[in-house]
């Protein structure tokens, strides 16, 4: 995420991955259930990710894996490693491999490691740097996080409702529900955009 907090606006909204809903074929299906998209949230449960290879497993399969799977079904890397080792794996994913469709998620998780001090010392600048790269790369949760920071004026970003709304809109277009909710609030109260009750209802719905 070698972009600073004042980097240029993100590129146009990236293509939205297939949702895995009935009657649709996920663009990149979960290798376990072969039904949902690999990065799909199911019943409020987010996906799991192997930091060894970057493969994600949908929210429906994640609890099953946590209960009984000890090695990644894709690369066979052990899940039972230290936080420091997981951080080293993530670092390899985003530095030593060619960028790919899994890179933004790895960058987002790396940002979270810097935020929480998991496997590495806390570093706000590194957190913002990697989260912004993930957001520019199209990761919906990262886009939502950037929007939230602009809303609150946190993590070294000056409060800017216009910027917040722009990032929320990118994530909302990918059906990220928390971003849809925040965008609804902004339409309802006219924060960073013209007040629009109909748009607020649309986002809340």
C-alpha positions as a Python dict, from the first residue, in 0.01 Angstrom:
ca = {
    (1, 'X'): (0, 0, 0),
    (2, 'X'): (273, 237, -72),
    (3, 'X'): (15, 514, -103),
    (4, 'X'): (10, 790, 158),
    (5, 'X'): (-308, 915, 323),
    (6, 'X'): (-321, 1196, 68),
    (7, 'X'): (-293, 970, -238),
    (8, 'X'): (-499, 1025, -550),
    (9, 'X'): (-863, 914, -568),
    (10, 'X'): (-919, 543, -633),
    (11, 'X'): (-982, 418, -985),
    (12, 'X'): (-1337, 345, -1104),
    (13, 'X'): (-1521, 87, -899),
    (14, 'X'): (-1379, -260, -977),
    (15, 'X'): (-1604, -535, -1111),
    (16, 'X'): (-1825, -683, -842),
    (17, 'X'): (-1762, -1052, -780),
    (18, 'X'): (-2057, -1284, -822),
    (19, 'X'): (-2253, -1325, -501),
    (20, 'X'): (-2304, -1699, -507),
    (21, 'X'): (-2679, -1658, -472),
    (22, 'X'): (-2914, -1923, -604),
    (23, 'X'): (-2904, -1950, -981),
    (24, 'X'): (-2568, -1774, -1009),
    (25, 'X'): (-2227, -1924, -1069),
    (26, 'X'): (-1967, -1767, -836),
    (27, 'X'): (-1677, -1613, -1026),
    (28, 'X'): (-1429, -1779, -790),
    (29, 'X'): (-1604, -2048, -592),
    (30, 'X'): (-1511, -2175, -248),
    (31, 'X'): (-1297, -2487, -303),
    (32, 'X'): (-1475, -2669, -18),
    (33, 'X'): (-1849, -2626, -83),
    (34, 'X'): (-1818, -2533, -454),
    (35, 'X'): (-2135, -2327, -408),
    (36, 'X'): (-2054, -1988, -258),
    (37, 'X'): (-1796, -1739, -375),
    (38, 'X'): (-1466, -1797, -194),
    (39, 'X'): (-1484, -1459, -21),
    (40, 'X'): (-1858, -1463, 51),
    (41, 'X'): (-1997, -1369, 390),
    (42, 'X'): (-2267, -1616, 497),
    (43, 'X'): (-2511, -1555, 784),
    (44, 'X'): (-2286, -1282, 922),
    (45, 'X'): (-1975, -1504, 913),
    (46, 'X'): (-1687, -1366, 710),
    (47, 'X'): (-1455, -1583, 501),
    (48, 'X'): (-1141, -1757, 622),
    (49, 'X'): (-808, -1710, 446),
    (50, 'X'): (-495, -1920, 432),
    (51, 'X'): (-199, -1688, 474),
    (52, 'X'): (24, -1946, 311),
    (53, 'X'): (-135, -1934, -34),
    (54, 'X'): (-399, -1662, -7),
    (55, 'X'): (-692, -1895, -80),
    (56, 'X'): (-1018, -1790, 85),
    (57, 'X'): (-1299, -2013, 206),
    (58, 'X'): (-1656, -1885, 238),
    (59, 'X'): (-1825, -1792, 565),
    (60, 'X'): (-2036, -2107, 555),
    (61, 'X'): (-1729, -2332, 546),
    (62, 'X'): (-1518, -2127, 789),
    (63, 'X'): (-1675, -2268, 1113),
    (64, 'X'): (-1637, -2623, 985),
    (65, 'X'): (-1271, -2560, 909),
    (66, 'X'): (-1207, -2404, 1249),
    (67, 'X'): (-1357, -2711, 1414),
    (68, 'X'): (-1170, -2984, 1230),
    (69, 'X'): (-926, -2868, 958),
    (70, 'X'): (-560, -2830, 1058),
    (71, 'X'): (-402, -2780, 716),
    (72, 'X'): (-504, -2564, 422),
    (73, 'X'): (-704, -2779, 178),
    (74, 'X'): (-532, -2598, -110),
    (75, 'X'): (-162, -2567, -22),
    (76, 'X'): (-148, -2798, 284),
    (77, 'X'): (17, -2530, 500),
    (78, 'X'): (-50, -2575, 871),
    (79, 'X'): (-302, -2340, 1031),
    (80, 'X'): (-151, -2396, 1376),
    (81, 'X'): (132, -2145, 1359),
    (82, 'X'): (219, -1839, 1565),
    (83, 'X'): (94, -1487, 1495),
    (84, 'X'): (448, -1397, 1396),
    (85, 'X'): (459, -1676, 1138),
    (86, 'X'): (119, -1577, 1001),
    (87, 'X'): (243, -1220, 964),
    (88, 'X'): (552, -1346, 779),
    (89, 'X'): (328, -1543, 543),
    (90, 'X'): (114, -1237, 474),
    (91, 'X'): (424, -1029, 411),
    (92, 'X'): (535, -1284, 152),
    (93, 'X'): (193, -1281, -13),
    (94, 'X'): (202, -907, -74),
    (95, 'X'): (574, -860, -140),
    (96, 'X'): (724, -1170, -297),
    (97, 'X'): (440, -1277, -525),
    (98, 'X'): (299, -1115, -834),
    (99, 'X'): (-16, -911, -757),
    (100, 'X'): (-335, -1110, -811),
    (101, 'X'): (-701, -1115, -718),
    (102, 'X'): (-621, -1224, -360),
    (103, 'X'): (-366, -947, -300),
    (104, 'X'): (-612, -678, -177),
    (105, 'X'): (-754, -910, 91),
    (106, 'X'): (-402, -998, 207),
    (107, 'X'): (-317, -627, 221),
    (108, 'X'): (-629, -561, 429),
    (109, 'X'): (-542, -835, 677),
    (110, 'X'): (-184, -705, 694),
    (111, 'X'): (-325, -362, 783),
    (112, 'X'): (-529, -523, 1062),
    (113, 'X'): (-215, -687, 1197),
    (114, 'X'): (-47, -346, 1221),
    (115, 'X'): (-363, -206, 1382),
    (116, 'X'): (-394, -473, 1652),
    (117, 'X'): (-27, -558, 1699),
    (118, 'X'): (-78, -918, 1589),
    (119, 'X'): (257, -1073, 1492),
    (120, 'X'): (412, -729, 1455),
    (121, 'X'): (444, -405, 1652),
    (122, 'X'): (149, -166, 1615),
    (123, 'X'): (209, 98, 1351),
    (124, 'X'): (-68, 338, 1248),
    (125, 'X'): (112, 464, 938),
    (126, 'X'): (163, 110, 810),
    (127, 'X'): (-199, 28, 889),
    (128, 'X'): (-327, 321, 682),
    (129, 'X'): (-81, 251, 401),
    (130, 'X'): (-184, -114, 359),
    (131, 'X'): (-554, -50, 411),
    (132, 'X'): (-551, 217, 142),
    (133, 'X'): (-375, -12, -104),
    (134, 'X'): (-635, -283, -34),
    (135, 'X'): (-914, -29, -85),
    (136, 'X'): (-772, 97, -413),
    (137, 'X'): (-738, -267, -518),
    (138, 'X'): (-1113, -314, -474),
    (139, 'X'): (-1143, -480, -132),
    (140, 'X'): (-1486, -378, -1),
    (141, 'X'): (-1411, -398, 370),
    (142, 'X'): (-1098, -187, 324),
    (143, 'X'): (-1301, 70, 131),
    (144, 'X'): (-1551, 78, 417),
    (145, 'X'): (-1270, 121, 673),
    (146, 'X'): (-1122, 415, 481),
    (147, 'X'): (-1467, 570, 465),
    (148, 'X'): (-1511, 524, 839),
    (149, 'X'): (-1176, 690, 910),
    (150, 'X'): (-1275, 991, 698),
    (151, 'X'): (-1612, 1006, 874),
    (152, 'X'): (-1454, 1017, 1218),
    (153, 'X'): (-1129, 1192, 1131),
    (154, 'X'): (-923, 898, 1259),
    (155, 'X'): (-586, 737, 1182),
    (156, 'X'): (-431, 1061, 1064),
    (157, 'X'): (-705, 1137, 811),
    (158, 'X'): (-884, 1471, 837),
    (159, 'X'): (-1263, 1445, 872),
    (160, 'X'): (-1409, 1469, 524),
    (161, 'X'): (-1767, 1354, 463),
    (162, 'X'): (-1730, 1384, 86),
    (163, 'X'): (-1433, 1145, 84),
    (164, 'X'): (-1611, 915, 328),
    (165, 'X'): (-1918, 895, 104),
    (166, 'X'): (-1702, 819, -199),
    (167, 'X'): (-1535, 524, -30),
    (168, 'X'): (-1863, 398, 115),
    (169, 'X'): (-2017, 409, -233),
    (170, 'X'): (-1740, 188, -372),
    (171, 'X'): (-1798, -72, -101),
    (172, 'X'): (-2177, -40, -119),
    (173, 'X'): (-2164, -114, -492),
    (174, 'X'): (-2015, -450, -393),
    (175, 'X'): (-2310, -506, -157),
    (176, 'X'): (-2101, -459, 158),
    (177, 'X'): (-2387, -405, 402),
    (178, 'X'): (-2210, -187, 660),
    (179, 'X'): (-2108, 54, 385),
    (180, 'X'): (-2467, 58, 257),
    (181, 'X'): (-2580, 148, 609),
    (182, 'X'): (-2328, 431, 648),
    (183, 'X'): (-2414, 563, 303),
    (184, 'X'): (-2780, 562, 406),
    (185, 'X'): (-2695, 780, 707),
    (186, 'X'): (-2507, 1023, 485),
    (187, 'X'): (-2796, 1051, 238),
    (188, 'X'): (-3042, 1090, 525),
    (189, 'X'): (-2855, 1377, 688),
    (190, 'X'): (-2690, 1530, 382),
    (191, 'X'): (-2335, 1460, 495),
    (192, 'X'): (-2090, 1512, 211),
    (193, 'X'): (-2373, 1502, -44),
    (194, 'X'): (-2717, 1643, -110),
    (195, 'X'): (-2981, 1516, 132),
    (196, 'X'): (-3188, 1248, -42),
    (197, 'X'): (-3447, 1054, 157),
    (198, 'X'): (-3522, 814, -129),
    (199, 'X'): (-3154, 721, -165),
    (200, 'X'): (-3127, 678, 212),
    (201, 'X'): (-3420, 434, 211),
    (202, 'X'): (-3263, 249, -84),
    (203, 'X'): (-2935, 207, 104),
    (204, 'X'): (-3104, 103, 428),
    (205, 'X'): (-3316, -148, 241),
}
